[in-house]
Amino acid sequence: MSETFVLGGVQTDFLRNWTREGITLAAAVAEAAEGALADAAMSADEVGVGHVGNFASEIFTGQGHLGGLL
């Protein structure tokens, strides 16, 4: 077995209306990634792997696979 470390994370606000704010799906994923990096006090080049939790993106945006945006 190898060791697993969770160094940082962030959760976006479910009640935000990205369309009203003019935020694209890619920009929202970037905001979450930048928040997690800031929480971990790391830069992107130090990350080995990232995971995206997605509850209902496909219903609201038509895009269910968000890992590619990360």
C-alpha positions in Angstrom: 0.0 0.0 0.0 1.1 3.5 -0.7 0.4 6.5 1.5 -2.3 9.0 0.6 -2.3 12.6 1.6 -5.1 15.2 1.3 -3.4 18.5 1.5 -6.1 21.0 0.5 -9.6 21.3 -0.7 -12.4 23.8 -1.4 -16.2 23.6 -1.9 -18.0 26.0 -4.2 -21.2 27.7 -3.1 -24.1 25.6 -4.4 -26.4 28.6 -4.3 -24.3 30.9 -6.6 -25.8 31.6 -10.0 -22.8 31.5 -12.3 -24.8 32.6 -15.4 -25.9 35.8 -13.6 -22.3 36.4 -12.5 -21.0 35.8 -16.0 -18.9 32.9 -14.9 -18.2 30.0 -17.3 -18.0 26.4 -16.2 -14.2 26.4 -17.0 -13.8 29.5 -14.8 -15.7 27.9 -12.0 -13.5 24.8 -12.1 -10.4 27.1 -12.2 -11.7 29.0 -9.2 -12.1 25.8 -7.2 -8.7 24.5 -8.2 -7.0 27.8 -7.2 -8.9 27.7 -3.9 -7.7 24.2 -3.2 -4.1 25.1 -4.1 -4.3 28.1 -1.8 -5.7 26.0 1.0 -2.8 23.6 0.6 -0.2 26.4 0.2 1.0 24.6 -3.0 1.6 25.5 -6.7 0.0 23.5 -9.5 3.3 21.9 -10.5 3.5 20.2 -7.1 0.3 18.3 -7.5 0.4 14.6 -8.5 -3.3 14.1 -9.1 -6.6 16.1 -8.6 -10.1 14.8 -8.2 -13.4 16.6 -9.0 -16.5 15.9 -7.1 -19.6 16.7 -9.2 -23.2 16.4 -7.9 -25.4 17.8 -10.7 -23.3 19.7 -13.3 -24.8 17.8 -16.2 -28.3 18.8 -15.2 -27.5 22.5 -15.1 -24.7 22.9 -17.7 -25.0 19.9 -20.0 -21.4 18.9 -19.0 -21.0 15.9 -16.6 -17.3 15.2 -17.1 -15.5 18.0 -15.3 -12.2 16.2 -14.7 -11.0 17.3 -18.2 -11.4 20.9 -17.2 -9.2 20.5 -14.2 
